[in-house]
Amino acid sequence: MVQHTSTDTCPSNVHPTLTQARAPLTCQTTVMNEFGQMVDLSIPAERPLTVYVDKRELVTLMTLGARPEWLVLGYLRNQRLVSSLADIESVTVDWDVGAASVKTRSGIDHIEAKTAKRVVTTGCGQGSMFGALMDDVADLVLPPNIRLRQSQLQAVVNAIRLQESTYKSAGSVHGCALFRGDELLLFVEDVGRHNAVDTIAGWMWLQQGPAGEPMTGEDKVFYTTGRLTSEMVIKSAQMGVPVVVSRSGMTQMGLEVARQVGLCAIGRATHKRFLCFTHPERLVMDAVPEPAVASA
Amino acid sequence: MVQHTSTDTCPSNVHPTLTQARAPLTCQTTVMNEFGQMVDLSIPAERPLTVYVDKRELVTLMTLGARPEWLVLGYLRNQRLVSSLADIESVTVDWDVGAASVKTRSGIDHIEAKTAKRVVTTGCGQGSMFGALMDDVADLVLPPNIRLRQSQLQAVVNAIRLQESTYKSAGSVHGCALFRGDELLLFVEDVGRHNAVDTIAGWMWLQQGPAGEPMTGEDKVFYTTGRLTSEMVIKSAQMGVPVVVSRSGMTQMGLEVARQVGLCAIGRATHKRFLCFTHPERLVMDAVPEPAVASA
């Protein structure tokens, strides 16, 4: 049931051993509509995944289950529990018992202290971020010279529109995506939108350049179907991604954090429409739609 | 800054003393649209509220801030940290320091053990429920004889449509409501949808019948704009409410829990349309829309 991929043990490129646990992302059910008719429907899976770090229970994540190993890596990364991928020896997911077992190379320093504070964030539920995360914002500044062209933004929104997804077949999931310019690198869905962004963070950690250098966020664009709350902005900034695009809106604290760290936050992005909430100087307006030209 | 309401000290009716902390629910900002024009926009507030129980820090909730005292009460209730309202002497919210100070009459038994397990739920973020909550589901069974008429369901959906809201003025918040039949008792919004339901749970706790008996959920309908995930279903069932209505869809685990506890879960409810996911026997189909009659 548990199958490991091969491990690269080159010292400059020490990747953790990961399972590739698969589970169905949707299930069929029968529902009654307003006419009293019974109709078949797909709905998204939601399953508990309890994360153990060196046999110590850390947290239970409720997840769709598409990429559980990346999710666990990204969770440890975004919660700042593990600072380097090289510290992780393996992640073993077994859906039969709903467990993700993380083995570190030398333990996590001060894990008790790091997990003692509990911040229940907006999510759209009560997301859980361990307390130190908020303190880190003060140190974050995104590189100031990065720009996105409006034509690229339109291509990003269009790529999401065309993406095959669990959302299209079953609804009730959030999607996240990572772009380089307007090139789609990864699209992830989850029942929890924070799980989706954590999964992207885990995937980014696993990518390396030719010389073994880690993937950075500075030339990337992060897309989410969810709202731009403080936690979502903090996670984007932590990944080093200076432009965030959302189909939804933004909260006051998301706005304040985005202003502070230099993040260009774009909301209400559908078709060619959008609202740029913060740092509009990062947007190069090379594709202003026609009506504006007419009314100018 | 902190103002207390009067306390009723009648032994059979011991209500906690609550502040009535007020804070603006929206703020104004200026955003740039796709034409490069700067436009004014309202966005919802999002502010941290750190809950202290008998001076011990428990959790930080990110909230809109509409009814923080009810939120804190409902959080303690839904997390099963406090079993009776009579155990709470006061809740004092002070937005100047972002703190809610809860004073109990005799402490919370085993608070360390109760808060040790961490379940990061779907929310739409990573909601946080302390672990024992999931264990409680096995004991929950909602009263089997409760029915809702389809005409009442239509009235519930219509009442929500007509409700003045922060959502209409600023977007990016979730709404919850409690109905008795089709009578709207309370409408609450928050940036976190679990905060909204916790606020309702706190308000219900404060209501009492003429003989001091607590308000029960069995004749109520719970409405939420959010998805029916496992956590939302568990919270509804804990409040004893046998019918839940949502504008959104449902996840697999939400479905399984709703089936198990006897909860009638209705999703995709807009205008006269809906999908009843579980326990359709609770719905009395007294107002089937016209097209079905024509096609029958």
Interface residues (C-beta under 8 A of the other chain):
Chain A: C27 T29 V31 M32 N33 E34 F35 G36 Q37 V39 L41 I43 P44 A45 E46 R47 P48 E57 L58 V59 T60 L61 M62 T63 T115 K117 R118 V119 V120 T121 T122 G123 C124 G125 Q126 G127 S128 M129 G131 M134 Q150 A170 G171 S172 H174 V191 G192 R193 H194 N195 G226 R227 T229 S230 E231 S248 G249 M250 T251 Q252 M253 G254 L255 K272 R273 F274 L275 C276 F277 P280 L283 M285 V288 P289 P291 A292 S295
Chain B: C27 T29 V31 M32 N33 E34 F35 G36 Q37 V39 L41 I43 P44 A45 E46 R47 P48 E57 L58 V59 T60 L61 M62 T63 T115 K117 R118 V119 V120 T121 T122 G123 C124 G125 Q126 G127 S128 M129 G131 M134 Q150 A170 G171 S172 H174 V191 G192 R193 H194 N195 G226 R227 T229 S230 E231 S248 G249 M250 T251 Q252 M253 G254 L255 K272 R273 F274 L275 C276 F277 P280 L283 M285 V288 P289 P291 A292 S295
